[in-house]
Amino acid sequence: MTQARSANPEVKLMKFFLPQTQKNNFEASYQAITAALKDQLGWKLTDRRIYSLHYLHDKKESFLQVGEVEPQERRYQVMAIFESNAYIVFTRTPDGYSGTTILVDKTEVISAVDFQPVAIRQT
């Protein structure tokens, strides 16, 4: 699997954002999603912030990117992608209602591209 991280000068990384969220609420909303997924799945999530995921499932290539509509059902917008026991893709409908949670096995991933590193303010 190819991982594009900030250490790779060839890849211009996207600045972190969370669709359907005002910029000043990105971090709080992201942490709320993280807590909900940890509670729902019982898995530890890494701190990695992933912008896009390219993978092969049932001999079919798929590409998911934060902010875009997922290609299978074309009803849900990708809100965030997390790394854990598998990759977790959190979605919502374009009008903000709950979407599906997509699990992608790590062995299926061809490449994952991270967001730019985020400086988190300590309070």
Order of alpha helices (4+ residues) and beta strands (2+ residues): beta-alpha-beta-beta-beta-beta-beta-beta
